[in-house]
Amino acid sequence: MNDQNHPFLRPLWRRIVLVGICAAWSVLEFATGSPFWGTLAGGMAALGAYQFLIAYKPGDDAAPDKE
């Protein structure tokens, strides 16, 4: 997660989908009896939620062009 301003992450829906996939994977792992992997995926979901939804600040190149 070194490049939080990557152009791929600019749309909000992509960031929400990434966090949602990690959260769903965590639930799946807990449901199948793998608490270690569930905790790992849950931690990734929590970190992603913080970095991509709470603390996300778009870079200067994300501003719309004024022409």
HTML snippet that shows the backbone in 3Dmol.js (N, CA, C, O; Angstrom):
<script src="https://3Dmol.org/build/3Dmol-min.js"></script>
<div id="view" style="width:600px;height:400px;position:relative"></div>
<script>
const pdb = `
ATOM      1  N   MET A   1       0.815  -1.179   0.000  1.00  0.00           N
ATOM      2  CA  MET A   1       0.000   0.000   0.000  1.00  0.00           C
ATOM      3  C   MET A   1       0.866   1.253   0.000  1.00  0.00           C
ATOM      4  O   MET A   1       0.578   2.227   0.695  1.00  0.00           O
ATOM      5  N   ASN A   2       1.906   1.209  -0.773  1.00  0.00           N
ATOM      6  CA  ASN A   2       2.802   2.357  -0.836  1.00  0.00           C
ATOM      7  C   ASN A   2       2.249   3.475  -1.689  1.00  0.00           C
ATOM      8  O   ASN A   2       2.542   4.645  -1.442  1.00  0.00           O
ATOM      9  N   ASP A   3       1.452   3.136  -2.690  1.00  0.00           N
ATOM     10  CA  ASP A   3       0.959   4.141  -3.624  1.00  0.00           C
ATOM     11  C   ASP A   3      -0.544   4.298  -3.462  1.00  0.00           C
ATOM     12  O   ASP A   3      -1.316   3.738  -4.239  1.00  0.00           O
ATOM     13  N   GLN A   4      -0.959   5.054  -2.462  1.00  0.00           N
ATOM     14  CA  GLN A   4      -2.382   5.249  -2.204  1.00  0.00           C
ATOM     15  C   GLN A   4      -3.022   6.175  -3.224  1.00  0.00           C
ATOM     16  O   GLN A   4      -4.249   6.242  -3.302  1.00  0.00           O
ATOM     17  N   ASN A   5      -2.234   6.882  -3.998  1.00  0.00           N
ATOM     18  CA  ASN A   5      -2.765   7.798  -5.007  1.00  0.00           C
ATOM     19  C   ASN A   5      -2.681   7.216  -6.410  1.00  0.00           C
ATOM     20  O   ASN A   5      -2.680   7.956  -7.394  1.00  0.00           O
ATOM     21  N   HIS A   6      -2.611   5.905  -6.502  1.00  0.00           N
ATOM     22  CA  HIS A   6      -2.574   5.262  -7.807  1.00  0.00           C
ATOM     23  C   HIS A   6      -3.880   5.555  -8.543  1.00  0.00           C
ATOM     24  O   HIS A   6      -4.943   5.560  -7.922  1.00  0.00           O
ATOM     25  N   PRO A   7      -3.824   5.798  -9.843  1.00  0.00           N
ATOM     26  CA  PRO A   7      -5.046   6.120 -10.588  1.00  0.00           C
ATOM     27  C   PRO A   7      -6.134   5.045 -10.492  1.00  0.00           C
ATOM     28  O   PRO A   7      -7.318   5.363 -10.602  1.00  0.00           O
ATOM     29  N   PHE A   8      -5.760   3.800 -10.293  1.00  0.00           N
ATOM     30  CA  PHE A   8      -6.745   2.730 -10.160  1.00  0.00           C
ATOM     31  C   PHE A   8      -7.649   2.951  -8.950  1.00  0.00           C
ATOM     32  O   PHE A   8      -8.818   2.567  -8.979  1.00  0.00           O
ATOM     33  N   LEU A   9      -7.132   3.555  -7.901  1.00  0.00           N
ATOM     34  CA  LEU A   9      -7.882   3.738  -6.659  1.00  0.00           C
ATOM     35  C   LEU A   9      -8.692   5.026  -6.616  1.00  0.00           C
ATOM     36  O   LEU A   9      -9.349   5.307  -5.614  1.00  0.00           O
ATOM     37  N   ARG A  10      -8.655   5.801  -7.673  1.00  0.00           N
ATOM     38  CA  ARG A  10      -9.346   7.086  -7.672  1.00  0.00           C
ATOM     39  C   ARG A  10     -10.866   6.958  -7.484  1.00  0.00           C
ATOM     40  O   ARG A  10     -11.420   7.677  -6.653  1.00  0.00           O
ATOM     41  N   PRO A  11     -11.568   6.074  -8.219  1.00  0.00           N
ATOM     42  CA  PRO A  11     -13.026   5.969  -8.008  1.00  0.00           C
ATOM     43  C   PRO A  11     -13.364   5.336  -6.653  1.00  0.00           C
ATOM     44  O   PRO A  11     -12.750   4.350  -6.246  1.00  0.00           O
ATOM     45  N   LEU A  12     -14.335   5.910  -5.974  1.00  0.00           N
ATOM     46  CA  LEU A  12     -14.744   5.426  -4.659  1.00  0.00           C
ATOM     47  C   LEU A  12     -15.238   3.990  -4.720  1.00  0.00           C
ATOM     48  O   LEU A  12     -14.959   3.206  -3.813  1.00  0.00           O
ATOM     49  N   TRP A  13     -15.962   3.629  -5.767  1.00  0.00           N
ATOM     50  CA  TRP A  13     -16.538   2.286  -5.827  1.00  0.00           C
ATOM     51  C   TRP A  13     -15.458   1.214  -5.852  1.00  0.00           C
ATOM     52  O   TRP A  13     -15.664   0.129  -5.308  1.00  0.00           O
ATOM     53  N   ARG A  14     -14.323   1.486  -6.465  1.00  0.00           N
ATOM     54  CA  ARG A  14     -13.241   0.493  -6.489  1.00  0.00           C
ATOM     55  C   ARG A  14     -12.656   0.289  -5.100  1.00  0.00           C
ATOM     56  O   ARG A  14     -12.345  -0.837  -4.712  1.00  0.00           O
ATOM     57  N   ARG A  15     -12.507   1.370  -4.358  1.00  0.00           N
ATOM     58  CA  ARG A  15     -11.973   1.258  -3.000  1.00  0.00           C
ATOM     59  C   ARG A  15     -12.947   0.504  -2.104  1.00  0.00           C
ATOM     60  O   ARG A  15     -12.529  -0.293  -1.264  1.00  0.00           O
ATOM     61  N   ILE A  16     -14.240   0.750  -2.277  1.00  0.00           N
ATOM     62  CA  ILE A  16     -15.246   0.032  -1.493  1.00  0.00           C
ATOM     63  C   ILE A  16     -15.245  -1.452  -1.845  1.00  0.00           C
ATOM     64  O   ILE A  16     -15.351  -2.297  -0.956  1.00  0.00           O
ATOM     65  N   VAL A  17     -15.126  -1.777  -3.126  1.00  0.00           N
ATOM     66  CA  VAL A  17     -15.099  -3.185  -3.549  1.00  0.00           C
ATOM     67  C   VAL A  17     -13.874  -3.899  -2.975  1.00  0.00           C
ATOM     68  O   VAL A  17     -13.985  -5.039  -2.523  1.00  0.00           O
ATOM     69  N   LEU A  18     -12.726  -3.257  -2.987  1.00  0.00           N
ATOM     70  CA  LEU A  18     -11.522  -3.880  -2.434  1.00  0.00           C
ATOM     71  C   LEU A  18     -11.674  -4.197  -0.954  1.00  0.00           C
ATOM     72  O   LEU A  18     -11.301  -5.282  -0.508  1.00  0.00           O
ATOM     73  N   VAL A  19     -12.214  -3.267  -0.204  1.00  0.00           N
ATOM     74  CA  VAL A  19     -12.429  -3.500   1.224  1.00  0.00           C
ATOM     75  C   VAL A  19     -13.489  -4.572   1.429  1.00  0.00           C
ATOM     76  O   VAL A  19     -13.349  -5.424   2.306  1.00  0.00           O
ATOM     77  N   GLY A  20     -14.539  -4.535   0.632  1.00  0.00           N
ATOM     78  CA  GLY A  20     -15.603  -5.529   0.741  1.00  0.00           C
ATOM     79  C   GLY A  20     -15.132  -6.940   0.443  1.00  0.00           C
ATOM     80  O   GLY A  20     -15.557  -7.887   1.104  1.00  0.00           O
ATOM     81  N   ILE A  21     -14.260  -7.092  -0.540  1.00  0.00           N
ATOM     82  CA  ILE A  21     -13.719  -8.417  -0.866  1.00  0.00           C
ATOM     83  C   ILE A  21     -12.905  -8.955   0.301  1.00  0.00           C
ATOM     84  O   ILE A  21     -13.029 -10.129   0.652  1.00  0.00           O
ATOM     85  N   CYS A  22     -12.084  -8.121   0.899  1.00  0.00           N
ATOM     86  CA  CYS A  22     -11.296  -8.567   2.058  1.00  0.00           C
ATOM     87  C   CYS A  22     -12.192  -8.945   3.227  1.00  0.00           C
ATOM     88  O   CYS A  22     -11.939  -9.940   3.907  1.00  0.00           O
ATOM     89  N   ALA A  23     -13.241  -8.158   3.466  1.00  0.00           N
ATOM     90  CA  ALA A  23     -14.160  -8.459   4.560  1.00  0.00           C
ATOM     91  C   ALA A  23     -14.921  -9.758   4.292  1.00  0.00           C
ATOM     92  O   ALA A  23     -15.099 -10.572   5.198  1.00  0.00           O
ATOM     93  N   ALA A  24     -15.367  -9.952   3.053  1.00  0.00           N
ATOM     94  CA  ALA A  24     -16.079 -11.183   2.700  1.00  0.00           C
ATOM     95  C   ALA A  24     -15.161 -12.395   2.821  1.00  0.00           C
ATOM     96  O   ALA A  24     -15.586 -13.463   3.263  1.00  0.00           O
ATOM     97  N   TRP A  25     -13.908 -12.224   2.428  1.00  0.00           N
ATOM     98  CA  TRP A  25     -12.946 -13.328   2.545  1.00  0.00           C
ATOM     99  C   TRP A  25     -12.722 -13.687   4.012  1.00  0.00           C
ATOM    100  O   TRP A  25     -12.574 -14.861   4.352  1.00  0.00           O
ATOM    101  N   SER A  26     -12.699 -12.688   4.864  1.00  0.00           N
ATOM    102  CA  SER A  26     -12.545 -12.937   6.296  1.00  0.00           C
ATOM    103  C   SER A  26     -13.728 -13.740   6.838  1.00  0.00           C
ATOM    104  O   SER A  26     -13.536 -14.700   7.584  1.00  0.00           O
ATOM    105  N   VAL A  27     -14.928 -13.359   6.473  1.00  0.00           N
ATOM    106  CA  VAL A  27     -16.124 -14.084   6.915  1.00  0.00           C
ATOM    107  C   VAL A  27     -16.090 -15.518   6.400  1.00  0.00           C
ATOM    108  O   VAL A  27     -16.426 -16.448   7.133  1.00  0.00           O
ATOM    109  N   LEU A  28     -15.691 -15.702   5.159  1.00  0.00           N
ATOM    110  CA  LEU A  28     -15.594 -17.042   4.580  1.00  0.00           C
ATOM    111  C   LEU A  28     -14.596 -17.905   5.347  1.00  0.00           C
ATOM    112  O   LEU A  28     -14.870 -19.071   5.631  1.00  0.00           O
ATOM    113  N   GLU A  29     -13.460 -17.343   5.676  1.00  0.00           N
ATOM    114  CA  GLU A  29     -12.448 -18.106   6.406  1.00  0.00           C
ATOM    115  C   GLU A  29     -12.939 -18.489   7.807  1.00  0.00           C
ATOM    116  O   GLU A  29     -12.717 -19.617   8.247  1.00  0.00           O
ATOM    117  N   PHE A  30     -13.594 -17.577   8.503  1.00  0.00           N
ATOM    118  CA  PHE A  30     -14.134 -17.918   9.816  1.00  0.00           C
ATOM    119  C   PHE A  30     -15.230 -18.974   9.702  1.00  0.00           C
ATOM    120  O   PHE A  30     -15.327 -19.859  10.553  1.00  0.00           O
ATOM    121  N   ALA A  31     -16.055 -18.889   8.662  1.00  0.00           N
ATOM    122  CA  ALA A  31     -17.149 -19.844   8.478  1.00  0.00           C
ATOM    123  C   ALA A  31     -16.645 -21.252   8.173  1.00  0.00           C
ATOM    124  O   ALA A  31     -17.306 -22.238   8.498  1.00  0.00           O
ATOM    125  N   THR A  32     -15.479 -21.342   7.550  1.00  0.00           N
ATOM    126  CA  THR A  32     -14.931 -22.661   7.215  1.00  0.00           C
ATOM    127  C   THR A  32     -13.987 -23.182   8.291  1.00  0.00           C
ATOM    128  O   THR A  32     -13.373 -24.234   8.115  1.00  0.00           O
ATOM    129  N   GLY A  33     -13.862 -22.465   9.392  1.00  0.00           N
ATOM    130  CA  GLY A  33     -13.068 -22.945  10.514  1.00  0.00           C
ATOM    131  C   GLY A  33     -11.589 -22.633  10.454  1.00  0.00           C
ATOM    132  O   GLY A  33     -10.774 -23.379  10.997  1.00  0.00           O
ATOM    133  N   SER A  34     -11.230 -21.536   9.799  1.00  0.00           N
ATOM    134  CA  SER A  34      -9.825 -21.126   9.715  1.00  0.00           C
ATOM    135  C   SER A  34      -9.653 -19.766  10.380  1.00  0.00           C
ATOM    136  O   SER A  34      -9.597 -18.748   9.690  1.00  0.00           O
ATOM    137  N   PRO A  35      -9.567 -19.732  11.708  1.00  0.00           N
ATOM    138  CA  PRO A  35      -9.514 -18.439  12.389  1.00  0.00           C
ATOM    139  C   PRO A  35      -8.245 -17.636  12.098  1.00  0.00           C
ATOM    140  O   PRO A  35      -8.284 -16.405  12.104  1.00  0.00           O
ATOM    141  N   PHE A  36      -7.128 -18.310  11.845  1.00  0.00           N
ATOM    142  CA  PHE A  36      -5.899 -17.574  11.544  1.00  0.00           C
ATOM    143  C   PHE A  36      -6.058 -16.760  10.265  1.00  0.00           C
ATOM    144  O   PHE A  36      -5.791 -15.558  10.246  1.00  0.00           O
ATOM    145  N   TRP A  37      -6.495 -17.425   9.196  1.00  0.00           N
ATOM    146  CA  TRP A  37      -6.655 -16.740   7.913  1.00  0.00           C
ATOM    147  C   TRP A  37      -7.798 -15.737   7.959  1.00  0.00           C
ATOM    148  O   TRP A  37      -7.752 -14.715   7.275  1.00  0.00           O
ATOM    149  N   GLY A  38      -8.826 -16.020   8.763  1.00  0.00           N
ATOM    150  CA  GLY A  38      -9.914 -15.063   8.933  1.00  0.00           C
ATOM    151  C   GLY A  38      -9.445 -13.791   9.612  1.00  0.00           C
ATOM    152  O   GLY A  38      -9.846 -12.688   9.238  1.00  0.00           O
ATOM    153  N   THR A  39      -8.591 -13.953  10.616  1.00  0.00           N
ATOM    154  CA  THR A  39      -8.036 -12.790  11.301  1.00  0.00           C
ATOM    155  C   THR A  39      -7.128 -11.998  10.372  1.00  0.00           C
ATOM    156  O   THR A  39      -7.147 -10.767  10.384  1.00  0.00           O
ATOM    157  N   LEU A  40      -6.338 -12.692   9.573  1.00  0.00           N
ATOM    158  CA  LEU A  40      -5.441 -12.029   8.629  1.00  0.00           C
ATOM    159  C   LEU A  40      -6.235 -11.232   7.589  1.00  0.00           C
ATOM    160  O   LEU A  40      -5.923 -10.073   7.317  1.00  0.00           O
ATOM    161  N   ALA A  41      -7.253 -11.856   7.017  1.00  0.00           N
ATOM    162  CA  ALA A  41      -8.078 -11.156   6.019  1.00  0.00           C
ATOM    163  C   ALA A  41      -8.870 -10.022   6.678  1.00  0.00           C
ATOM    164  O   ALA A  41      -9.068  -8.974   6.063  1.00  0.00           O
ATOM    165  N   GLY A  42      -9.322 -10.217   7.914  1.00  0.00           N
ATOM    166  CA  GLY A  42     -10.029  -9.157   8.623  1.00  0.00           C
ATOM    167  C   GLY A  42      -9.131  -7.966   8.911  1.00  0.00           C
ATOM    168  O   GLY A  42      -9.569  -6.818   8.839  1.00  0.00           O
ATOM    169  N   GLY A  43      -7.880  -8.240   9.235  1.00  0.00           N
ATOM    170  CA  GLY A  43      -6.921  -7.156   9.438  1.00  0.00           C
ATOM    171  C   GLY A  43      -6.664  -6.385   8.156  1.00  0.00           C
ATOM    172  O   GLY A  43      -6.536  -5.161   8.174  1.00  0.00           O
ATOM    173  N   MET A  44      -6.589  -7.108   7.040  1.00  0.00           N
ATOM    174  CA  MET A  44      -6.425  -6.438   5.752  1.00  0.00           C
ATOM    175  C   MET A  44      -7.635  -5.571   5.435  1.00  0.00           C
ATOM    176  O   MET A  44      -7.493  -4.471   4.900  1.00  0.00           O
ATOM    177  N   ALA A  45      -8.837  -6.070   5.766  1.00  0.00           N
ATOM    178  CA  ALA A  45     -10.054  -5.290   5.530  1.00  0.00           C
ATOM    179  C   ALA A  45     -10.057  -4.041   6.406  1.00  0.00           C
ATOM    180  O   ALA A  45     -10.424  -2.962   5.940  1.00  0.00           O
ATOM    181  N   ALA A  46      -9.657  -4.174   7.657  1.00  0.00           N
ATOM    182  CA  ALA A  46      -9.629  -3.025   8.563  1.00  0.00           C
ATOM    183  C   ALA A  46      -8.600  -1.988   8.109  1.00  0.00           C
ATOM    184  O   ALA A  46      -8.882  -0.790   8.094  1.00  0.00           O
ATOM    185  N   LEU A  47      -7.417  -2.454   7.742  1.00  0.00           N
ATOM    186  CA  LEU A  47      -6.384  -1.536   7.253  1.00  0.00           C
ATOM    187  C   LEU A  47      -6.823  -0.865   5.960  1.00  0.00           C
ATOM    188  O   LEU A  47      -6.633   0.338   5.781  1.00  0.00           O
ATOM    189  N   GLY A  48      -7.406  -1.644   5.064  1.00  0.00           N
ATOM    190  CA  GLY A  48      -7.898  -1.071   3.809  1.00  0.00           C
ATOM    191  C   GLY A  48      -9.015  -0.067   4.041  1.00  0.00           C
ATOM    192  O   GLY A  48      -9.059   0.974   3.385  1.00  0.00           O
ATOM    193  N   ALA A  49      -9.919  -0.368   4.970  1.00  0.00           N
ATOM    194  CA  ALA A  49     -11.003   0.565   5.268  1.00  0.00           C
ATOM    195  C   ALA A  49     -10.444   1.885   5.786  1.00  0.00           C
ATOM    196  O   ALA A  49     -10.927   2.956   5.418  1.00  0.00           O
ATOM    197  N   TYR A  50      -9.438   1.807   6.629  1.00  0.00           N
ATOM    198  CA  TYR A  50      -8.841   3.039   7.139  1.00  0.00           C
ATOM    199  C   TYR A  50      -8.131   3.810   6.021  1.00  0.00           C
ATOM    200  O   TYR A  50      -8.368   5.003   5.833  1.00  0.00           O
ATOM    201  N   GLN A  51      -7.258   3.113   5.282  1.00  0.00           N
ATOM    202  CA  GLN A  51      -6.450   3.806   4.281  1.00  0.00           C
ATOM    203  C   GLN A  51      -7.240   4.258   3.054  1.00  0.00           C
ATOM    204  O   GLN A  51      -6.979   5.330   2.508  1.00  0.00           O
ATOM    205  N   PHE A  52      -8.197   3.451   2.622  1.00  0.00           N
ATOM    206  CA  PHE A  52      -8.891   3.757   1.376  1.00  0.00           C
ATOM    207  C   PHE A  52     -10.200   4.517   1.566  1.00  0.00           C
ATOM    208  O   PHE A  52     -10.678   5.155   0.627  1.00  0.00           O
ATOM    209  N   LEU A  53     -10.791   4.464   2.761  1.00  0.00           N
ATOM    210  CA  LEU A  53     -12.081   5.116   2.953  1.00  0.00           C
ATOM    211  C   LEU A  53     -12.024   6.282   3.940  1.00  0.00           C
ATOM    212  O   LEU A  53     -12.708   7.287   3.748  1.00  0.00           O
ATOM    213  N   ILE A  54     -11.218   6.158   4.989  1.00  0.00           N
ATOM    214  CA  ILE A  54     -11.193   7.196   6.014  1.00  0.00           C
ATOM    215  C   ILE A  54     -10.086   8.217   5.744  1.00  0.00           C
ATOM    216  O   ILE A  54     -10.351   9.418   5.696  1.00  0.00           O
ATOM    217  N   ALA A  55      -8.852   7.749   5.569  1.00  0.00           N
ATOM    218  CA  ALA A  55      -7.716   8.650   5.438  1.00  0.00           C
ATOM    219  C   ALA A  55      -7.343   8.958   3.990  1.00  0.00           C
ATOM    220  O   ALA A  55      -6.330   9.615   3.750  1.00  0.00           O
ATOM    221  N   TYR A  56      -8.127   8.507   3.030  1.00  0.00           N
ATOM    222  CA  TYR A  56      -7.792   8.683   1.611  1.00  0.00           C
ATOM    223  C   TYR A  56      -7.905  10.147   1.217  1.00  0.00           C
ATOM    224  O   TYR A  56      -8.925  10.794   1.453  1.00  0.00           O
ATOM    225  N   LYS A  57      -6.844  10.651   0.615  1.00  0.00           N
ATOM    226  CA  LYS A  57      -6.833  12.000   0.076  1.00  0.00           C
ATOM    227  C   LYS A  57      -6.341  11.898  -1.361  1.00  0.00           C
ATOM    228  O   LYS A  57      -5.197  11.509  -1.598  1.00  0.00           O
ATOM    229  N   PRO A  58      -7.190  12.243  -2.317  1.00  0.00           N
ATOM    230  CA  PRO A  58      -6.765  12.140  -3.714  1.00  0.00           C
ATOM    231  C   PRO A  58      -5.579  13.067  -3.996  1.00  0.00           C
ATOM    232  O   PRO A  58      -5.473  14.154  -3.429  1.00  0.00           O
ATOM    233  N   GLY A  59      -4.703  12.618  -4.873  1.00  0.00           N
ATOM    234  CA  GLY A  59      -3.533  13.418  -5.229  1.00  0.00           C
ATOM    235  C   GLY A  59      -3.903  14.622  -6.074  1.00  0.00           C
ATOM    236  O   GLY A  59      -5.056  14.789  -6.471  1.00  0.00           O
ATOM    237  N   ASP A  60      -2.921  15.451  -6.341  1.00  0.00           N
ATOM    238  CA  ASP A  60      -3.158  16.653  -7.138  1.00  0.00           C
ATOM    239  C   ASP A  60      -3.578  16.316  -8.558  1.00  0.00           C
ATOM    240  O   ASP A  60      -4.313  17.077  -9.188  1.00  0.00           O
ATOM    241  N   ASP A  61      -3.111  15.167  -9.069  1.00  0.00           N
ATOM    242  CA  ASP A  61      -3.455  14.784 -10.438  1.00  0.00           C
ATOM    243  C   ASP A  61      -4.898  14.298 -10.536  1.00  0.00           C
ATOM    244  O   ASP A  61      -5.389  14.078 -11.643  1.00  0.00           O
ATOM    245  N   ALA A  62      -5.590  14.124  -9.410  1.00  0.00           N
ATOM    246  CA  ALA A  62      -6.974  13.661  -9.422  1.00  0.00           C
ATOM    247  C   ALA A  62      -7.943  14.801  -9.668  1.00  0.00           C
ATOM    248  O   ALA A  62      -9.120  14.561  -9.936  1.00  0.00           O
ATOM    249  N   ALA A  63      -7.469  16.047  -9.580  1.00  0.00           N
ATOM    250  CA  ALA A  63      -8.347  17.183  -9.802  1.00  0.00           C
ATOM    251  C   ALA A  63      -8.731  17.247 -11.276  1.00  0.00           C
ATOM    252  O   ALA A  63      -7.903  16.975 -12.146  1.00  0.00           O
ATOM    253  N   PRO A  64      -9.971  17.600 -11.560  1.00  0.00           N
ATOM    254  CA  PRO A  64     -10.389  17.694 -12.957  1.00  0.00           C
ATOM    255  C   PRO A  64      -9.651  18.812 -13.674  1.00  0.00           C
ATOM    256  O   PRO A  64      -9.338  19.849 -13.088  1.00  0.00           O
ATOM    257  N   ASP A  65      -9.383  18.585 -14.937  1.00  0.00           N
ATOM    258  CA  ASP A  65      -8.673  19.575 -15.742  1.00  0.00           C
ATOM    259  C   ASP A  65      -9.583  20.757 -16.028  1.00  0.00           C
ATOM    260  O   ASP A  65     -10.769  20.600 -16.320  1.00  0.00           O
ATOM    261  N   LYS A  66      -9.002  21.936 -15.938  1.00  0.00           N
ATOM    262  CA  LYS A  66      -9.760  23.160 -16.271  1.00  0.00           C
ATOM    263  C   LYS A  66      -9.235  23.656 -17.608  1.00  0.00           C
ATOM    264  O   LYS A  66      -8.122  24.172 -17.707  1.00  0.00           O
ATOM    265  N   GLU A  67     -10.041  23.493 -18.606  1.00  0.00           N
ATOM    266  CA  GLU A  67      -9.634  23.933 -19.939  1.00  0.00           C
ATOM    267  C   GLU A  67     -10.620  24.909 -20.498  1.00  0.00           C
ATOM    268  O   GLU A  67     -10.444  25.392 -21.617  1.00  0.00           O
TER     269      GLU A  67
END
`;
const viewer = $3Dmol.createViewer("view");
viewer.addModel(pdb, "pdb");
viewer.setStyle({}, {cartoon: {color: "spectrum"}});
viewer.zoomTo();
viewer.render();
</script>
